[in-house]
Amino acid sequence: MRMLARIRGASGAVAGFFTYHNDTTESDIEIPTGGALNQLHCSNQPTTNPDTNAPIEGATFNVSLQDHQPASAWNNYRMDWTPGRSVWYVNGIQSADTRVNVPDTESRIILNLWSNGGNFSGRMMTGEEAWFDIQWVELVFNSTASPSLQKKGTACSVEKTPGSPVASSSNCLRDLVPGSIWLMVGIASAASLMTFA
């Protein structure tokens, strides 16, 4: 999953870009609004032991954006989900990598801007706003291991450089799925604005 996005506005919300099957099969990129806007969270759920509430080592990472632009600028966020491994990138630079709690079940892809007034999201004051602006989203499914594609000898060329989507003549999922799916992703992206009252 890749997106070019920026997060701006008041503190008290979290921009999310994640896979979701259920509360124990989820992989996240979460970016808090407001403040210095220089940190993001990468995690595979659950991040705490449900019996002891103790953190699960290797399930979550707090990533500093000091070496990048702040989250209020346009950044390329990427998460690669492969069997047994999750890897996160910002602007083509690997930020986190884990084999802990990696999802193993088909999942939905969700983009949202949320808050519950809790410690993680914070609380937004009445009348303030937060924005999750998205220029593009790219979802890539590597199907080159399937026998039908191996016979043709094609590979899915996704990008020239990390985070730069390019057209491809190979049999990528985006070439095989009707355009209406990508229209739905575009509509979901346009609906990512959230105003708090």
C-alpha positions as CSV (number, residue, x, y, z in Angstrom):
1,M,0.0,0.0,0.0
2,R,1.4,3.4,-0.9
3,M,0.0,6.9,-0.6
4,L,1.2,10.5,-1.0
5,A,-0.4,12.4,1.8
6,R,-0.1,15.3,4.3
7,I,-1.8,15.7,7.7
8,R,-2.5,19.2,9.0
9,G,-4.7,21.0,11.5
10,A,-5.3,21.0,15.2
11,S,-4.1,18.3,17.6
12,G,-6.6,15.6,18.7
13,A,-6.9,13.3,15.8
14,V,-5.0,10.5,14.0
15,A,-4.7,9.9,10.3
16,G,-4.8,6.2,9.6
17,F,-3.9,4.1,6.5
18,F,-4.2,0.4,7.4
19,T,-5.2,-3.2,6.6
20,Y,-8.1,-4.5,8.8
21,H,-9.7,-7.9,9.3
22,N,-10.4,-7.7,13.0
23,D,-8.8,-6.2,16.1
24,T,-6.1,-8.8,16.2
25,T,-5.4,-8.9,12.5
26,E,-4.5,-5.3,11.5
27,S,-1.4,-3.5,10.2
28,D,-1.3,0.3,10.6
29,I,0.4,3.5,9.7
30,E,-1.0,6.2,12.1
31,I,0.0,9.8,12.1
32,P,-1.2,12.2,14.9
33,T,-2.4,15.6,13.9
34,G,-1.2,18.9,15.4
35,G,1.9,19.3,17.7
36,A,5.2,19.1,15.9
37,L,3.8,16.7,13.3
38,N,7.1,14.9,13.2
39,Q,6.1,11.4,14.3
40,L,4.2,8.4,13.0
41,H,3.3,5.0,14.4
42,C,3.7,1.7,12.6
43,S,2.2,-1.3,14.2
44,N,0.7,-4.8,13.8
45,Q,-2.2,-5.4,16.2
46,P,-2.4,-6.3,18.9
47,T,0.4,-4.2,20.4
48,T,-0.3,-5.1,24.0
49,N,-1.0,-8.5,25.7
50,P,-4.7,-8.7,26.3
51,D,-4.3,-10.4,29.7
52,T,-1.5,-8.3,31.2
53,N,-1.8,-5.1,29.1
54,A,2.0,-5.3,28.7
55,P,3.5,-4.0,25.4
56,I,4.3,-6.8,22.8
57,E,7.9,-6.3,21.8
58,G,8.3,-5.7,18.0
59,A,4.6,-5.1,17.4
60,T,4.7,-1.3,17.3
61,F,7.3,1.4,16.4
62,N,7.3,5.2,17.0
63,V,9.1,6.6,14.0
64,S,10.6,10.1,14.0
65,L,10.2,12.2,10.8
66,Q,13.2,14.3,11.7
67,D,15.1,13.0,8.7
68,H,12.1,13.8,6.5
69,Q,9.7,16.6,6.0
70,P,7.1,17.1,8.7
71,A,3.8,15.2,8.3
72,S,2.2,18.5,7.3
73,A,4.2,18.4,4.1
74,W,3.6,15.9,1.3
75,N,5.2,12.6,2.2
76,N,5.1,9.2,0.5
77,Y,4.0,6.5,3.0
78,R,4.3,2.8,2.1
79,M,3.6,-0.5,3.9
80,D,4.6,-3.8,2.4
81,W,2.7,-6.8,3.7
82,T,4.1,-10.1,2.7
83,P,3.7,-13.5,4.3
84,G,5.2,-13.3,7.8
85,R,6.6,-9.8,7.4
86,S,5.5,-6.1,7.6
87,V,7.8,-3.3,6.4
88,W,7.1,0.4,6.5
89,Y,8.7,3.2,4.5
90,V,8.6,7.0,4.4
91,N,9.8,8.7,1.2
92,G,11.5,5.5,0.1
93,I,13.5,5.0,3.3
94,Q,12.7,2.0,5.4
95,S,11.4,3.1,8.8
96,A,10.3,-0.1,10.5
97,D,10.3,-3.9,9.9
98,T,8.8,-6.7,11.9
99,R,7.8,-10.3,11.9
100,V,5.6,-9.9,15.0
101,N,1.8,-10.2,14.7
102,V,1.9,-10.0,10.9
103,P,-1.7,-10.4,9.5
104,D,-2.3,-13.7,7.7
105,T,-5.9,-13.2,6.7
106,E,-7.5,-11.3,3.8
107,S,-8.2,-7.8,4.9
108,R,-9.9,-4.5,4.0
109,I,-7.8,-1.4,3.2
110,I,-9.0,1.6,5.2
111,L,-8.1,5.3,5.2
112,N,-9.5,7.4,7.9
113,L,-9.1,10.4,10.3
114,W,-10.3,9.5,13.7
115,S,-10.3,10.5,17.4
116,N,-11.8,9.0,20.5
117,G,-10.6,11.7,22.9
118,G,-8.2,9.2,24.5
119,N,-4.5,9.4,25.3
120,F,-3.3,8.3,21.9
121,S,-5.4,10.6,19.7
122,G,-5.7,13.4,22.2
123,R,-8.7,15.7,22.4
124,M,-9.6,18.4,19.9
125,M,-11.2,21.6,21.1
126,T,-14.7,22.6,19.9
127,G,-14.5,24.4,16.5
128,E,-11.0,23.2,15.6
129,E,-10.3,21.1,12.4
130,A,-7.9,18.5,11.2
131,W,-7.3,17.5,7.6
132,F,-6.0,14.3,5.9
133,D,-5.1,15.3,2.3
134,I,-4.3,12.5,-0.1
135,Q,-2.9,13.0,-3.7
136,W,-2.9,9.4,-4.7
137,V,-3.2,5.8,-3.3
138,E,-1.7,2.8,-5.0
139,L,-2.6,-0.8,-3.9
140,V,-0.3,-3.5,-5.4
141,F,-0.8,-7.2,-5.3
142,N,2.1,-9.3,-6.4
143,S,0.7,-12.2,-8.3
144,T,3.9,-13.1,-10.1
145,A,4.1,-16.4,-8.2
146,S,0.8,-17.7,-9.8
147,P,1.4,-20.3,-12.5
148,S,-0.6,-18.4,-15.2
149,L,1.7,-15.4,-14.8
150,Q,4.9,-17.4,-14.5
151,K,4.2,-19.0,-17.9
152,K,4.0,-15.5,-19.5
153,G,7.2,-14.5,-17.7
154,T,5.8,-11.1,-16.6
155,A,6.5,-9.2,-13.4
156,C,4.6,-6.4,-11.9
157,S,6.6,-3.2,-12.4
158,V,5.3,-0.9,-9.8
159,E,7.7,2.0,-9.6
160,K,10.9,3.5,-11.1
161,T,11.9,4.7,-7.6
162,P,10.2,3.9,-4.3
163,G,6.9,5.6,-4.1
164,S,6.7,6.8,-7.7
165,P,3.8,4.9,-9.4
166,V,4.3,4.1,-13.1
167,A,2.2,2.5,-15.8
168,S,3.0,-1.1,-16.6
169,S,2.3,-3.4,-19.4
170,S,2.6,-6.5,-17.2
171,N,-0.3,-8.4,-15.7
172,C,-0.5,-6.4,-12.4
173,L,-3.7,-6.5,-10.4
174,R,-4.4,-2.9,-11.3
175,D,-4.4,-3.9,-14.9
176,L,-6.8,-6.8,-14.3
177,V,-9.3,-5.1,-12.1
178,P,-12.1,-2.9,-13.6
179,G,-11.5,0.9,-13.3
180,S,-14.6,1.2,-11.0
181,I,-12.5,-0.3,-8.1
182,W,-9.9,2.5,-8.4
183,L,-12.8,5.1,-8.7
184,M,-14.0,3.8,-5.3
185,V,-10.6,4.3,-3.8
186,G,-10.5,7.8,-5.2
187,I,-13.9,8.6,-3.7
188,A,-12.7,7.2,-0.3
189,S,-9.6,9.4,-0.5
190,A,-11.7,12.5,-1.3
191,A,-13.9,11.7,1.7
192,S,-10.9,11.6,4.1
193,L,-11.6,15.1,5.4
194,M,-13.0,15.2,9.0
195,T,-14.2,18.1,11.0
196,F,-14.6,17.9,14.7
197,A,-17.3,19.9,16.5
